[in-house]
Amino acid sequence: MKKREVIVLGGGIAGLSAAIYLGRAQRDTVVVDSGHSMAKWEPRVENYLGFPEGVDGNDLLKFGREQAKRHGVEFVSDEIQGARGEGEGFRLTGKNGHYDCRSLLLATGIYHIPPEIPGVRECLGHSMFFCKDCDGFRVRGQAIAIVGANNETVEYALGMLHYSPCVMVATNGERITWDDEHGRWLKEYELPVYFTRITDCLRDGCQVTGLTFADGTEVKIDNIFTTRGDIFHTEIAEELGARIDRDGQIEIDHCMRTSVPRLYAAGCVTPANCQMIIAAGQGAAAAQAINRDLFEESLATHGLRRFREEQLKEEKTEPDERRAGASAASKK
Ligand SMILES: Cc1cc2nc3c(=O)[nH]c(=O)nc-3n(C[C@H](O)[C@H](O)[C@H](O)COP(=O)(O)OP(=O)(O)OC[C@H]3O[C@@H](n4cnc5c(N)ncnc54)[C@H](O)[C@@H]3O)c2cc1C
């Protein structure tokens, strides 16, 4: 494949938003994607602007892809396994081939780690959630279990009280790491805590109906939220020498530039709060920065001059004039 101006690695929400901007900026852009966007897990996105009835995450990806293609962006299905700087740009190596570019946007996302409870995966996005900003509203008034054993678990449970009076914590037998203050809050706010290992997630299709514990207790609940943590897909960023912060996210400036020239990052793989609309906004901001940087480079290297010379040679470059006797040439 020929060297492209821009490769967007990751065709999820951030990558697609960037691709639309880059296509419309007339940048020769390819999106390389392995097809595992987290948006696929959400059958009804209710907090994305412009969809009053909600939108299936799969549809959002489909619409974004179609929109980017309409603006000339190419898509390649591949999983990138390695990368290196090459000349003024990068070379990516995937399972199916090599890809070269001048600027690279990493929009590789993260992976939310689901709890290790039999039967829970089938309920992902339906009644098993990771994010109260995304899904707290939809579980209003229902019975909710927060699975985890750290400070975040306790704060999550307390935050969920705005949505429901019936919130419990289940540590799933994990070692407790919440501190004394968080432990006191659990008592003060009278939140039930189950310390035993969970043996089963009872469900009706994708709908959680209860949890069974190792001591035989069965608790009726409608939803599970978990705070087990995330895996950030930063392997390529690290290989290219980009700085990673203490939480494992790619460090970026306000224009989504990483610490490596020509390398940008957007979406959940950065310190952004992991929300679709934020990922889309960051993708757009990254694309604008890439476009601006390529433009400035073309001025510095006279690339734009050469482009203009071609235009002057081969294309009509003067607007038609109606004024009698004032030809374009006579104005020069
Ligand atoms: C169950 C669930 C429900 C959610 N609900 C909501 C919601 O209601 N509202 C909301 O705002 N957010 C929600 N989210 C979060 C939302 O999905 C993310 O914020 C959003 O998808 C982040 O976009 P992104 O582009 O950063 O990453 P993603 O959309 O995850 O895209 C990353 C892409 O990069 C690709 N990729 C990664 N590494 C490579 C590689 N090496 N080679 C090639 N491709 C690669 C992946 O295959 C993937 O397609 C939910 C998440 C989950 C898990």
PDBQT file of the ligand as one rigid body, heavy atoms in Angstrom, charges set to zero:
ROOT
HETATM    1  C1  LIG A 401     -21.032  -2.074  27.753  1.00  0.00    +0.000 C 
HETATM    2  C2  LIG A 401     -20.637  -0.667  27.376  1.00  0.00    +0.000 A 
HETATM    3  C3  LIG A 401     -21.621   0.303  27.270  1.00  0.00    +0.000 A 
HETATM    4  C4  LIG A 401     -21.275   1.614  26.937  1.00  0.00    +0.000 A 
HETATM    5  N1  LIG A 401     -22.276   2.536  26.848  1.00  0.00    +0.000 NA
HETATM    6  C5  LIG A 401     -21.976   3.813  26.547  1.00  0.00    +0.000 A 
HETATM    7  C6  LIG A 401     -23.008   4.797  26.447  1.00  0.00    +0.000 A 
HETATM    8  O1  LIG A 401     -24.191   4.492  26.605  1.00  0.00    +0.000 OA
HETATM    9  N2  LIG A 401     -22.640   6.073  26.180  1.00  0.00    +0.000 N 
HETATM   10  C7  LIG A 401     -21.323   6.442  26.009  1.00  0.00    +0.000 A 
HETATM   11  O2  LIG A 401     -21.066   7.624  25.812  1.00  0.00    +0.000 OA
HETATM   12  N3  LIG A 401     -20.338   5.524  26.081  1.00  0.00    +0.000 NA
HETATM   13  C8  LIG A 401     -20.622   4.228  26.346  1.00  0.00    +0.000 A 
HETATM   14  N4  LIG A 401     -19.626   3.307  26.430  1.00  0.00    +0.000 N 
HETATM   15  C9  LIG A 401     -18.240   3.743  26.200  1.00  0.00    +0.000 C 
HETATM   16  C10 LIG A 401     -17.964   3.878  24.686  1.00  0.00    +0.000 C 
HETATM   17  O3  LIG A 401     -18.158   2.639  24.067  1.00  0.00    +0.000 OA
HETATM   18  C11 LIG A 401     -16.561   4.414  24.492  1.00  0.00    +0.000 C 
HETATM   19  O4  LIG A 401     -16.451   5.677  25.124  1.00  0.00    +0.000 OA
HETATM   20  C12 LIG A 401     -16.202   4.601  23.005  1.00  0.00    +0.000 C 
HETATM   21  O5  LIG A 401     -16.426   3.427  22.266  1.00  0.00    +0.000 OA
HETATM   22  C13 LIG A 401     -14.727   5.019  22.945  1.00  0.00    +0.000 C 
HETATM   23  O6  LIG A 401     -14.342   5.227  21.618  1.00  0.00    +0.000 OA
HETATM   24  P1  LIG A 401     -12.830   4.937  21.177  1.00  0.00    +0.000 P 
HETATM   25  O7  LIG A 401     -12.792   5.281  19.741  1.00  0.00    +0.000 OA
HETATM   26  O8  LIG A 401     -11.883   5.569  22.105  1.00  0.00    +0.000 OA
HETATM   27  O9  LIG A 401     -12.639   3.358  21.372  1.00  0.00    +0.000 OA
HETATM   28  P2  LIG A 401     -13.450   2.190  20.671  1.00  0.00    +0.000 P 
HETATM   29  O10 LIG A 401     -14.772   2.654  20.191  1.00  0.00    +0.000 OA
HETATM   30  O11 LIG A 401     -13.427   1.033  21.606  1.00  0.00    +0.000 OA
HETATM   31  O12 LIG A 401     -12.580   1.852  19.353  1.00  0.00    +0.000 OA
HETATM   32  C14 LIG A 401     -11.259   1.397  19.398  1.00  0.00    +0.000 C 
HETATM   33  C15 LIG A 401     -11.003   0.667  18.084  1.00  0.00    +0.000 C 
HETATM   34  O13 LIG A 401      -9.601   0.448  17.927  1.00  0.00    +0.000 OA
HETATM   35  C16 LIG A 401      -9.420  -0.835  17.374  1.00  0.00    +0.000 C 
HETATM   36  N5  LIG A 401      -8.059  -1.293  17.695  1.00  0.00    +0.000 N 
HETATM   37  C17 LIG A 401      -7.451  -1.312  18.906  1.00  0.00    +0.000 A 
HETATM   38  N6  LIG A 401      -6.192  -1.781  18.781  1.00  0.00    +0.000 NA
HETATM   39  C18 LIG A 401      -6.012  -2.058  17.474  1.00  0.00    +0.000 A 
HETATM   40  C19 LIG A 401      -4.920  -2.595  16.721  1.00  0.00    +0.000 A 
HETATM   41  N7  LIG A 401      -3.769  -2.929  17.295  1.00  0.00    +0.000 N 
HETATM   42  N8  LIG A 401      -5.081  -2.762  15.377  1.00  0.00    +0.000 NA
HETATM   43  C20 LIG A 401      -6.240  -2.411  14.761  1.00  0.00    +0.000 A 
HETATM   44  N9  LIG A 401      -7.309  -1.900  15.441  1.00  0.00    +0.000 NA
HETATM   45  C21 LIG A 401      -7.191  -1.735  16.765  1.00  0.00    +0.000 A 
HETATM   46  C22 LIG A 401     -10.508  -1.681  18.032  1.00  0.00    +0.000 C 
HETATM   47  O14 LIG A 401     -10.782  -2.863  17.288  1.00  0.00    +0.000 OA
HETATM   48  C23 LIG A 401     -11.674  -0.700  18.030  1.00  0.00    +0.000 C 
HETATM   49  O15 LIG A 401     -12.462  -0.813  16.851  1.00  0.00    +0.000 OA
HETATM   50  C24 LIG A 401     -19.928   1.971  26.733  1.00  0.00    +0.000 A 
HETATM   51  C25 LIG A 401     -18.930   0.998  26.836  1.00  0.00    +0.000 A 
HETATM   52  C26 LIG A 401     -19.273  -0.309  27.152  1.00  0.00    +0.000 A 
HETATM   53  C27 LIG A 401     -18.194  -1.322  27.263  1.00  0.00    +0.000 C 
ENDROOT
TORSDOF 0
